[in-house]
Amino acid sequence: MFGEVAVDGYDAPAAIKAQWAGHHGTQTGDPAKLGTAIVQLAAMTSPPKQFFAGSDAVDSITADLRARLVEVDAYHALSSSTIGSF
């Protein structure tokens, strides 16, 4: 998964490996189930523009999107006021 070739401007491969090593095997998701989901996405004629793997990811993005919609609604009138009448 990690290469061995160092590239100028990037952390050394060993540093990257060390950074992620503590997370290996502690993730909540099942890699096999993720693989199955990715295969299903690849087979779709109209896949989603974004896919969020895991309930934690779905919960996080859902909260963020709801907050953004609240902001859009709050400034709807101001945004709409910029329509020109040429």
C-alpha positions as CSV (number, residue, x, y, z in Angstrom):
1,M,0.0,0.0,0.0
2,F,2.9,2.3,0.7
3,G,5.7,2.8,-1.7
4,E,9.4,2.8,-0.8
5,V,10.5,5.6,-3.1
6,A,11.1,9.0,-1.5
7,V,9.7,12.0,-3.4
8,D,11.0,15.6,-2.8
9,G,8.5,17.7,-1.0
10,Y,6.7,14.7,0.6
11,D,7.2,12.9,3.9
12,A,9.5,9.9,3.6
13,P,7.6,6.6,3.1
14,A,8.7,5.3,6.5
15,A,7.2,8.3,8.2
16,I,3.9,7.8,6.4
17,K,3.9,4.1,7.3
18,A,4.6,5.0,11.0
19,Q,1.8,7.6,11.0
20,W,-0.8,5.1,9.8
21,A,0.5,2.0,11.6
22,G,-1.4,2.8,14.8
23,H,-4.7,2.8,12.9
24,H,-4.2,-0.5,11.2
25,G,-6.7,-3.1,12.4
26,T,-8.6,-0.6,14.5
27,Q,-11.0,0.7,11.9
28,T,-14.7,0.0,12.5
29,G,-15.4,-1.0,9.0
30,D,-15.1,-4.4,7.4
31,P,-12.7,-4.2,4.4
32,A,-14.5,-7.1,2.6
33,K,-17.9,-5.4,3.0
34,L,-16.3,-2.2,1.6
35,G,-15.0,-4.1,-1.3
36,T,-18.5,-5.6,-2.0
37,A,-20.0,-2.1,-1.8
38,I,-17.4,-0.7,-4.3
39,V,-18.1,-3.5,-6.7
40,Q,-21.8,-2.7,-6.5
41,L,-21.1,1.0,-7.1
42,A,-18.9,0.2,-10.1
43,A,-21.8,-1.9,-11.6
44,M,-24.4,0.9,-11.2
45,T,-25.5,2.7,-14.3
46,S,-26.0,5.9,-12.2
47,P,-23.8,5.7,-9.1
48,P,-23.9,8.4,-6.5
49,K,-21.6,11.4,-7.0
50,Q,-20.2,10.7,-3.5
51,F,-20.2,7.6,-1.5
52,F,-19.7,7.6,2.3
53,A,-18.5,4.3,3.6
54,G,-19.6,3.5,7.2
55,S,-22.3,4.7,9.4
56,D,-19.9,7.1,11.1
57,A,-19.2,8.7,7.7
58,V,-22.9,9.0,6.9
59,D,-23.6,10.5,10.3
60,S,-20.9,13.0,10.0
61,I,-21.8,14.2,6.5
62,T,-25.5,14.2,7.3
63,A,-24.9,16.6,10.2
64,D,-22.7,18.8,8.0
65,L,-25.2,19.0,5.1
66,R,-28.0,19.8,7.4
67,A,-26.0,22.7,8.9
68,R,-25.2,23.9,5.4
69,L,-28.9,23.8,4.4
70,V,-29.8,25.9,7.5
71,E,-27.3,28.5,6.3
72,V,-28.6,28.5,2.7
73,D,-32.2,29.0,4.0
74,A,-31.1,31.8,6.4
75,Y,-29.6,33.8,3.5
76,H,-32.1,32.8,0.8
77,A,-33.7,36.2,0.5
78,L,-30.3,37.9,0.3
79,S,-29.1,35.5,-2.3
80,S,-32.2,35.9,-4.4
81,S,-32.0,39.7,-4.2
82,T,-29.1,39.6,-6.6
83,I,-31.3,38.6,-9.6
84,G,-31.0,41.2,-12.3
85,S,-33.8,42.9,-14.2
86,F,-32.2,43.7,-17.5
